[in-house]
């Protein structure tokens, strides 16, 4: 089972205090660093990795101060009760300092290892010092309500706005100038950006025929400037100092989704956007047009968005989609491999941004088997394959079972096995618990008996006489043709004798593509039906007129075959089907479930429409 980034960081963090070697700490650091680089835009991951690295530094310092022979004692001491760790979370903005400190710790680790190797020449080897992690990428984002427009960054050729927006990652450190031009207006501003430092705006924000709000953010810090003011400013529902060209530091800003409202009344401009941990410049440019912005956030790329039941031309990128619209909307999202989610209605107002959050869950593709309160050390077999053993606490779980009909068996030496047949459905869990999970112990073997004079036992009673084609309830419905019995036309042909025993017959498909028969037939709405053709063997259960496909077994190398030799063994506890292939009987289906009585009802053949079948070598041996 794959771990989420936060779950893997927690697992690595748990290993730090258990590690007694500097080299092992280096490996943990490298993996933490890989996760931090891979999820550079995930603020929660960055802070969690930073806190884990900080604990790694403390552990490394303890190890490098201890004499080499004291490493084992230090490891033993670390397993003793200690002060509680600070929980990994995103509330403490420490990841930058932790990352830098971790690099220094790894340099120190390399020096200590080098000294150790010089004092022990036989163990000397080159030491690779971990490189400093690359800084998170700096980004420029421009969100407008323009229908068309261009963005010019420094001296580069103008780039078109796409659906009114422009996003650029990995902006080079230094000073930059941005000019945005549209048919309704234009804006111009400058900024300076540095790795791992808050970006800054250089000079005022200029705009014509529109209002401009520019936010320079870094982790949990942000500064906001507008092209005009002063204007009322509210961040996440809390009032701030008035916004204006001089800029204002935001006290209520946080990493994640922030709601920013500038102005009031008809001049109100409301924005709701997600801000990551990296240095970032975000510009919101709003005209006085009768238009608003709908933000559909899904956390997944390439999600299809349906706006008022019509598919929107573009799909989500970077986990969201911004749509220029106004008025009442109904929004639905969908992506293959994910569960459907309910649609959401919203009202998009002029000059405001309405953000809708959708959480997509992957559609399960496997089922699960769970054993609770089972016999410890009992083996769990799935379709005749060992899948593991029940633990000492009586539990077992397997969450990677493909959907379909499977046979589950609990086995343990000197215990009575239990077997279950179950239709596994994706995302569902089949639980065996209570008395069903407990195996009964077999009695110990009896001591060998002393030899006594053999007593002549009476011979066993002869087996019941076998049944034949003459024992069908209406044998005249079968027409004999040179030893083969033929039936044509739609009918159900029940057998008169109770079905407990073994049926053997060869069925020929003279007309029609399938041979069909029924067992456990109580009435026309309750029975089990079996079908065979040259491609598949199919078993169904019909209860109160409702049909459930129980199993489907593909058949190979039977192209154009029209004749099948079948063996059916019916007992109170099971029904077993086999197919003759060459000199061997090949299992088709073994059906056994606790509480089901299999030898009840009737056996009979079903012929549909104008089909025609023939039986040869029909024999029934009662038991």
Secondary structure by P-SEA (a helix, b strand, c coil): ccccaaaaaaaaaaaccccccaaaaaaaaaaaaaaaaaacccaaaaaaaaaaaaaaaaaaaaaaaccccaaaaaaaaaacccccccccccccccaaaaaaaaaaaaaaaaaaaaaaaaacccccccccccccccccccbbbbbcccccbbbbcccccbbbbccccccccccccccbbbbbbcccccccccccccccbbbbbccccccccbbbbbbbccccccccccccccbbbbccccccccccccbbbbccccccbbbbbccccccbbbbbbbbccccbbbbbbbccccbbbbbbbccccbbbbbcccccccccccccbbbbbbbcbbbbbbbbccccbbbbbbbbbcccbbbbbbbbbbccccbbbbbbccccccbbbbcccccccccccccbbbbccccccbbbbbbbbccbbbbbbbbbccccbbbbbcccccbbbbccccccccccccccccccccccccccccccccccccccccccbbbbbcbbbbbbcccccbbbbbbbbcccccbbbbbccccccccbbbbbbcccbbbbbbbccccccccbbbbbcccccccbbbbbbbbcccbbbbbbbcccbbbbcbbbbbcccccccccccccccccbbbbbcbbbbbcc
